[in-house]
Amino acid sequence: MSVTQFMEHHFRHFNARETLAAAKAWKRHVEQGGKMLLCVAGAMSTAELGISLSRVIRAGWVHAISCTAANFEEDLFNLVSHDDYKVLPNYRDLSP
């Protein structure tokens, strides 16, 4: 089942249905030659947002990004140096 099929089957009401409508409008807009600006806010580093964004950028679905940069740089570092990236347990503890 594709993501589109999943959404069409499960996203039937309220905000879920609006999300489906927005996704279809985005697709139509880009297919008709339109350009998309993606606005991102908040800490998305744990979602490895760069992996998803790189795919939609390469596919021509996103043409510009406006971002608050809240932890976005961490995701970019992770995307570039994923194999060398180290997770620091207890990173809030400044004593060590």
C-alpha positions, 0 to 999 in steps of 0.5 A: 500500500502506498502512502497515498493509498494509506492516507485515502483509506485512513485520513477521512475526517477533520484535520486528517482529511485536510492533510490529505487534501493539502497533500493532493493540492501540493502534488497538483501544484508541483505537477502543473509547474508550481514551486513550493516553499517549505516552512519548518519550525521546532526541533526536528533533529531526532526525526532525522528530517534531513533524510526526508527533506533530501528526498523531496528536494531531489524529487522536485517537490520542495524548491525552498526552505524557511527554517527556524534552525531549532536543532536543524543544524544537528540533523544536517551534521547527522546527514553529512557525517551519519557514520561518525556521529556520536550520541552523547548520553546524559548530554545535559550533565555538564560535570563530565 
